[in-house]
Amino acid sequence: MEYLIPHHWFTDASSILLVLYAVGGLYFLSMGAEWLVEGASALAFRFGMPEVIVGATIVSLGTTMPECTVSVLAAFNGNPGLALGNAVGSVIADSALIFGIGCLITTLPADKYVLSRQGWIQFGSAVILAAICYGSYAVLGNDAEIGRLMGIGLLVLLAIYMYLSVIWSRRHPQEQAIRVSETIAEHAEPGEMVHVADEHVTQKTSLALAGMIVAGLVVVVFSGHVAIESVSVIAGRIGIPQVVIAATLVAFGTSLPELMVGITAIRKGHPELLVGNVLGADILNILFVTGAAAVAAPLPIIDTSAKVPEIFLYLHIPAMLIILTYFRLCIFSATKHGQFKRWMGGPLLGMYLVYTVSQFVVSM
């Protein structure tokens, strides 16, 4: 994001101004998430589309677009290594942190039609990326990279995925979505919100709803970055080591917009958006972010400047595969009952914590 918002805006600011930045960023982040969730859920209601499909396409495409832009710009500006770590780190955060928190907060719906399709694409995309990385390393060693041809291949797979998503959304059995909603309502705890259409939003025109989604995405992405960047600079000024900041605040900040959107979706009674957004964001981070950045410039897999050059192969890729394998097992169980059990979020958060601590330990 530093390619979109100059870093010196924060480093040159006073501490008081940074606090105001952080508070204002969190406020506008919440407001943008409200617009995004209300617009997306109302648009889905208007066109009769399942919210989980909207989350897996429109919302996830919007939340990953800034990451793609940053990764492509980084590749063009001679820092292509940022793109690969950004993509895999986002997959880990989306699946473990965001979905884990969502599971613990409420009973998340499990749409078998969607999870049996987009869910396998999510897992398959990760396996393909891992195969490319390990295969390239086996052949080229420290010169391993994801070249432009491989990037084009990932973008072709992205186009196929988007095409199939449109077809699947038209074939989606609405009666199943109704059954899922009824199941969630039956198992909801006292006071827990379930899906209710926002009448004041659905009275708006389709163009106005699309405008809400776009405005919400822009506000969420930029305000989230402002909040985290401000807190990071403040943390550095009071003596917190940069390695700790990088392994915690910065890593968390890349997923803050998706996290806020997910929590807002649950609070507004649209948990399907969170499920769809996690699935779609994972797919797009691998196929879209990595593919587009590799087309801009070959992405090196080995960071020779790091203390552990092969950390991406030894830590990041294995962590992603372990988390998505567990996630796949959760999907297998959840589709039988129409919902994810709330306890499923615990192991996901545990794995994210282990992953974060491992990054910190290795970086020391």
ZIDAMO-V114695 format. One record per run of one state. SS is the DSSP state (hx for helix, st for strand, lp for the rest). FROM is the first residue (numbers start at 0). TO is the last residue. If there is no record, write none. Layout:
ss/from/to
SS/FROM/TO
SS/FROM/TO
This chain:
ss/from/to
lp/0/6
hx/7/10
lp/11/13
hx/14/46
lp/47/49
hx/50/75
lp/76/79
hx/80/104
lp/105/107
st/108/108
lp/109/110
hx/111/114
lp/115/116
hx/117/142
lp/143/143
st/144/145
lp/146/146
hx/147/170
lp/171/172
hx/173/186
lp/187/197
hx/198/201
lp/202/204
hx/205/236
lp/237/240
hx/241/266
lp/267/269
hx/270/295
lp/296/297
st/298/299
lp/300/309
hx/310/336
lp/337/337
st/338/338
lp/339/342
hx/343/362
lp/363/363
